[in-house]
């Protein structure tokens, strides 16, 4: 698909859908500005380094306009995991809230925010967030106060059209939030373009658990952004399991003294699927801290890429940044590309990074074989130990079990299943 073809279809689909796009979610002028901005940016080219490993070919046929079906009834939804005790749960189907499947919002924890004037400020790397700005039908937009748990479930159905999940949360100073965000689907050829934006006030804490387990042929583009004030902490565990072509852009600004990010992410891909992640963490204030632990397992002819950039600004004295990127390759046609990057503009900082990619360690494999395990079981146990290092960061026991079971299902890991039994 050429760039002019994409731009033509973008304008055509937007004009066709404009009348039913609610101004309460994104004002009409901001939607139009988002379309104009995306037209100006165009599609990423082969020479665009930030998009080198992203597979955008599915956009040749994907419908851009949002799915037109009415919200599914609870009886037609796919099986959803049990709600976490004491949580507020909101279920969105094809980007729209399904009130019947959701719990009433407790306004002592969540207070609705007004509609933003979003769109024109998106950068080139987050250009597909502009699709969300243009087409979003609904949003989870709240100011968070106190201490609580919020579950967001985004379901992509079989309906023709795209899905536009949208999350915007502002944590008040001192707020404590456990945010569980799941993206699941029944639609094989679905296009999903998601936006999630978190703003953490002074001394706020957010534990953010994200699971993407869409259908195997789905295309999922997501733009995530976090901004942390002084003393705020974001602990994130992100698990990418599904989708045929996945692109994640995550930007985090540590702009307050002592702000802290702990990011643990894992990607699994088999067959001919692709997953591409571009992470940028900016240390903008003194004594900020960041830790990134990224794990990838690619098999068959799949490709996984992580580009992780840490930028330490001139005002970030005493900053501490650590990056650990590791990939396992299972198969001659599989590929894992890991690119840690550091840009430091000030003295008196601590920064480290490392990246390793390869097959399972033969020494560890030999050790297990010498203890009587067959080769297949030994390999499966080593794969599980590799990925469990990330999933183990999920603090809630029931949620961790869910993440583990979904991971095992994608790995086809009989040995891990026996460990979990």
C-alpha positions in Angstrom: 0.0 0.0 0.0 1.4 3.4 -1.0 1.3 6.4 1.3 -1.2 8.2 -1.0 -3.6 5.2 -0.8 -3.5 5.2 3.0 -4.1 8.9 3.2 -7.0 8.7 0.8 -8.6 5.9 2.8 -7.9 7.7 6.1 -9.8 10.8 4.9 -12.5 8.8 3.4 -13.1 6.7 6.5 -13.0 9.7 8.8 -15.5 11.6 6.7 -17.8 8.6 6.7 -17.6 8.2 10.5 -17.4 11.8 11.6 -21.1 12.2 12.4 -21.1 9.5 15.0 -17.8 10.4 16.7 -18.6 11.8 20.1 -17.2 15.3 20.9 -17.3 14.4 24.6 -14.5 12.0 24.0 -12.4 14.1 21.7 -13.7 17.4 20.3 -14.5 17.6 16.6 -11.8 20.2 16.0 -9.2 18.0 17.7 -10.2 15.0 15.7 -9.8 16.9 12.4 -6.4 18.2 13.6 -5.3 14.7 14.3 -6.2 13.6 10.8 -4.5 16.6 9.3 -1.4 15.9 11.4 -1.3 12.2 10.4 -1.7 13.2 6.7 1.3 15.6 7.1 3.4 12.8 8.8 2.4 10.1 6.4 3.4 6.5 6.9 6.9 5.6 8.2 9.3 4.7 5.4 11.9 2.0 5.2 14.6 4.5 6.2 12.7 5.6 9.3 15.0 4.1 12.0 12.3 4.3 14.7 10.0 2.0 12.6 12.6 -0.3 11.1 11.1 -3.5 12.5 7.4 -2.6 12.6 5.2 -4.6 10.2 2.7 -2.1 8.8 1.6 -4.3 5.8 -1.7 -5.3 7.4 -2.8 -1.6 7.0 -3.2 -2.4 3.3 -6.6 -4.0 4.0 -7.6 -3.0 7.5 -10.7 -0.8 7.9 -9.8 2.4 9.8 -13.3 3.5 10.7 -14.5 2.2 14.1 -16.7 -0.9 14.2 -20.4 0.1 13.8 -22.0 -2.7 15.8 -23.9 -2.1 19.0 -22.2 -3.1 22.2 -22.3 -6.8 22.6 -24.4 -8.2 25.4 -22.7 -9.9 28.3 -23.9 -13.3 27.0 -22.0 -12.8 23.8 -18.7 -11.6 25.2 -15.8 -14.0 25.3 -15.1 -15.6 28.6 -13.5 -13.0 30.9 -11.3 -13.7 33.9 -12.8 -13.4 37.3 -12.7 -9.8 38.6 -10.1 -9.0 41.2 -11.6 -8.7 44.7 -12.5 -5.1 45.5 -11.8 -3.7 42.0 -13.6 -1.4 39.8 -14.1 -3.1 36.4 -14.9 -1.4 33.1 -15.4 -3.5 30.0 -15.1 -1.9 26.6 -16.2 -3.8 23.4 -14.8 -2.4 20.2 -13.8 0.7 22.0 -17.2 1.4 23.7 -18.1 0.9 27.3 -20.4 -2.1 28.0 -22.2 -1.0 31.2 -23.9 -4.3 31.7 -20.5 -6.1 31.9 -18.9 -3.4 34.1 -19.2 -2.4 37.7 -20.6 1.0 38.7 -17.8 3.6 39.1 -16.9 4.5 42.7 -16.4 8.3 42.6 -14.5 8.2 45.8 -11.7 6.6 43.8 -12.4 7.7 40.2 -13.7 11.1 39.1 -14.4 11.7 35.5 -12.1 14.2 33.6 -13.3 16.6 31.1 -12.7 16.1 27.3 -9.2 17.0 26.2 -8.1 19.0 23.2 -5.8 16.2 22.0 -4.3 15.5 18.6 -1.9 18.0 17.2 0.9 17.5 19.8 1.6 13.9 18.8 5.1 13.2 17.6 6.2 11.2 14.6 7.0 8.1 16.6 3.5 8.1 18.1 1.8 8.9 14.9 -0.7 6.0 15.1 -2.0 7.5 18.4 -3.4 10.1 16.0 -5.7 7.4 14.6 -7.1 7.0 18.1 -7.5 10.7 18.5 -9.4 10.8 15.3 -11.7 7.7 15.7 -12.1 6.9 19.5 -15.7 6.3 20.5 -15.2 6.2 24.3 -12.5 6.5 26.9 -11.6 5.6 30.5 -10.7 9.1 31.7 -10.4 9.6 35.4 -8.7 11.5 38.2 -7.6 8.9 40.8 -7.8 9.7 44.5 -7.1 7.5 47.5 -6.2 3.8 47.2 -7.8 1.2 44.9 -7.8 -1.2 42.0 -9.1 -0.5 38.5 -9.5 -3.2 35.8 -9.9 -2.2 32.2 -10.9 -5.0 29.7 -10.8 -4.1 26.0 -12.5 -6.6 23.8 -12.1 -6.6 20.0 -15.0 -8.5 18.4 -15.6 -10.0 15.0 -17.4 -6.9 13.8 -16.1 -5.1 10.7 -14.1 -2.0 11.6 -11.4 -1.0 14.0 -11.2 -0.7 17.8 -9.8 2.3 19.6 -9.1 1.7 23.3 -8.3 4.9 25.1 -7.1 5.4 28.7 -6.2 8.7 30.4 -5.6 8.7 34.2 -4.3 11.4 36.5 -3.2 10.2 39.9 -3.6 12.8 42.6 -0.6 13.4 45.0 -0.2 10.4 47.2 -2.7 8.2 45.3 -2.2 4.5 45.2 -3.6 2.6 42.2 -3.3 -0.9 40.9 -4.2 -0.7 37.2 -4.9 -4.0 35.3 -5.3 -3.5 31.6 -6.2 -6.4 29.3 -6.6 -6.4 25.5 -8.4 -9.6 24.3 -10.2 -10.4 21.1 -12.3 -12.7 19.0 -11.7 -10.9 15.7 -8.9 -12.5 13.7 -8.3 -9.6 11.3 -9.0 -6.8 13.7 -7.1 -3.4 13.7 -6.7 -2.1 17.3 -5.1 1.3 17.9 -4.7 2.0 21.6 -3.7 5.0 23.7 -2.8 5.0 27.4 -1.6 8.1 29.2 -0.8 8.2 32.9 0.1 11.3 34.9 1.4 10.6 38.4 1.3 13.4 41.0 3.8 13.9 43.8 4.5 10.7 45.8 1.8 8.7 43.8 2.2 5.0 43.2 0.8 3.1 40.2 1.3 -0.7 39.7 0.4 -1.1 36.0 -0.2 -4.7 34.7 -0.9 -4.9 31.0 -1.8 -8.0 29.0 -2.2 -8.1 25.2 -3.7 -11.4 24.0 -5.5 -10.5 20.9 -6.3 -13.0 18.1 -3.3 -14.3 16.1 -4.0 -12.3 13.0 -4.9 -9.0 14.7 -2.9 -5.8 14.1 -2.3 -3.9 17.4 -0.7 -0.4 17.5 -0.4 1.2 20.9 1.1 4.5 22.2 1.8 4.6 25.9 2.9 7.6 27.9 3.7 8.2 31.5 4.7 11.4 33.3 6.0 11.3 36.9 6.2 14.1 39.4 8.5 14.2 42.4 8.6 11.0 44.5 6.2 9.2 42.2 6.7 5.5 41.3 5.5 3.6 38.3 5.9 -0.2 38.5 4.8 -1.7 35.2 4.6 -5.3 34.0 3.7 -5.6 30.3 3.1 -8.9 28.5 2.7 -9.2 24.7 1.3 -12.5 23.7 -1.1 -12.2 20.8 -1.5 -10.3 17.5 0.0 -10.9 14.1 1.6 -7.4 13.8 2.2 -5.5 17.0 3.9 -2.1 17.6 4.3 -0.5 21.1 5.6 3.0 21.7 6.2 3.8 25.3 7.5 7.3 26.4 8.1 8.0 30.1 9.2 11.4 31.5 10.7 11.5 35.0 10.3 15.2 35.6 10.1 15.3 39.4 13.0 14.8 41.8 13.2 11.2 42.9 10.7 9.9 40.4 11.1 6.1 39.7 10.2 3.8 36.9 10.4 0.0 37.0 9.5 -1.6 33.7 9.3 -5.4 33.2 8.2 -6.4 29.7 8.0 -9.7 27.9 7.1 -10.6 24.3 6.4 -14.0 22.8 5.9 -14.5 19.0 5.8 -17.6 16.8 4.9 -18.4 13.3 5.4 -15.4 11.1 4.3 -12.8 13.6 6.1 -9.6 14.5 6.3 -7.5 17.6 8.1 -4.2 17.8 8.7 -2.1 20.9 10.2 1.4 21.1 10.8 2.7 24.6 12.1 6.1 25.6 12.8 7.1 29.2 13.8 10.7 29.9 15.5 11.6 33.2 14.7 15.3 33.6 15.2 15.8 37.4 17.8 15.0 40.1 17.9 11.5 41.7 15.5 9.9 39.3 15.7 6.2 38.8 14.7 3.8 36.1 15.0 0.0 35.6 14.1 -1.9 32.4 14.0 -5.6 32.2 12.9 -6.8 28.8 12.6 -10.4 27.6 11.7 -11.8 24.2 11.2 -15.4 22.9 10.8 -15.7 19.1 10.2 -19.0 17.3 9.4 -20.2 13.8 9.8 -17.2 11.5 8.7 -14.6 14.0 10.5 -11.3 14.7 10.7 -9.4 17.9 12.5 -6.0 18.3 13.1 -3.8 21.4 14.7 -0.4 21.1 15.2 1.0 24.5 16.5 4.6 24.8 17.4 6.3 28.1 18.0 10.1 27.9 19.6 11.7 31.0 19.1 15.5 30.9 21.5 18.1 32.2 19.4 18.7 35.3 19.3 15.0 36.3 22.2 14.9 38.6 22.4 11.7 40.6 20.1 9.8 38.2 20.3 6.0 38.1 19.4 4.0 35.0 19.7 0.2 34.4 18.7 -1.7 31.3 18.7 -5.5 30.7 17.5 -6.8 27.4 17.6 -10.5 26.6 16.2 -12.6 23.8 15.8 -16.3 23.0 15.7 -17.6 19.5 14.0 -20.9 18.8 14.3 -21.8 15.1 16.5 -20.9 12.2 14.0 -18.4 10.8 13.3 -16.5 14.0 14.9 -13.1 14.8 15.3 -10.9 17.9 16.8 -7.4 17.6 17.7 -5.6 20.9 19.0 -2.1 20.9 19.8 -0.4 24.2 20.7 3.2 23.9 22.1 5.8 26.4 22.3 9.6 26.0 23.8 11.3 29.0 24.2 15.1 29.2 25.4 15.5 32.8 28.1 14.1 35.0 27.5 12.3 38.4 25.1 9.7 37.2 25.0 5.9 37.2 23.9 4.1 34.1 24.3 0.5 32.8 22.9 -1.4 29.9 23.3 -4.9 28.4 21.8 -6.9 25.6 22.1 -10.6 24.8 20.4 -12.7 22.1 20.9 -16.3 21.3 19.6 -19.8 21.7 19.2 -21.6 25.0 22.5 -21.8 27.0 23.9 -25.2 26.2 25.7 -25.4 29.5 22.4 -25.0 31.4 20.7 -27.5 29.1 23.5 -30.1 29.6 23.1 -29.7 33.4 19.4 -30.5 33.3 20.0 -33.4 30.9 22.6 -34.8 33.3 19.9 -34.8 36.0 17.8 -37.2 33.9 15.5 -34.8 32.1 14.8 -35.3 28.4 15.9 -32.6 26.0 12.4 -31.2 25.3 11.4 -30.9 29.0 14.8 -29.3 29.8 14.3 -26.7 27.0 10.8 -25.9 28.2 11.9 -25.4 31.8 14.6 -23.0 30.7 12.2 -21.0 28.5 9.8 -20.8 31.5 12.5 -19.6 33.9 13.5 -17.0 31.3 10.0 -15.5 31.0 8.9 -16.0 34.6 11.5 -13.4 35.6 9.2 -10.8 34.2 5.8 -12.3 35.2 7.0 -12.8 38.7 6.7 -9.1 39.1 2.9 -9.2 39.2 2.1 -8.7 42.9 -1.5 -10.1 43.0 -1.4 -13.9 43.2 -4.6 -14.6 41.2 -3.6 -12.1 38.5 -0.1 -13.6 38.3 -1.6 -17.0 37.9 -3.7 -15.7 35.0 -0.7 -14.2 33.3 1.3 -17.4 33.8 -1.5 -19.6 32.3 -1.9 -17.4 29.3 1.9 -17.4 28.7 2.0 -21.2 29.0 -0.8 -21.5 26.5 1.2 -19.5 23.9 4.5 -21.3 24.6 2.9 -24.7 24.4 5.0 -25.5 27.4 4.0 -28.8 28.9 6.7 -28.7 31.6 5.6 -25.2 32.8 2.0 -26.4 32.9 3.1 -29.2 35.3 5.0 -26.7 37.4 1.9 -24.6 37.7 -0.4 -27.5 38.5 
